[in-house]
Amino acid sequence: MSYAQYYSEEHLLAYPIEYIAGIDLYNAGEYHAAHDAWEERWMGPVDADEKLFLQAMIQSAVAFHHLQIGRPGAARRMYLRAKEKFARLNHPVFMSLDLTDYQAQLDRSLSWLLSVPDPRQLEQPEIEPPVIRLIGIKNVRE
């Protein structure tokens, strides 16, 4: 799969490699590896908004990783933590990611985890994880 489906050459120049690598890994279904890439950036000297954004992205990736290994309770906790951080960030677009769209995709994929008190009671439905596609570079770090 070509990166051009998800971001442009401009994005490659504008953003840290860890962010871009995380996008590639996430879109390939390598959620734990995406977490590792974003965490490397998150642990460095970044501003408060980027730190919060990266933490939300990490937690959303970890939610899918937990589903891959059969831990729906842990997936639900990570999903709720990611949602809380996106709400605190309060940006419609950040680092060229349309957060309104991304969160809608997350909700379509993971809201079933909230339908009962204990998601281990449910059989996991077929889910379509979000696809991260960056939008025009003019929205850099809004």
Beta strands, then each sheet from edge to edge (+ up, - down):
strand 1: 93-94
strand 2: 97-98
sheet 1: 1+ 2-
end
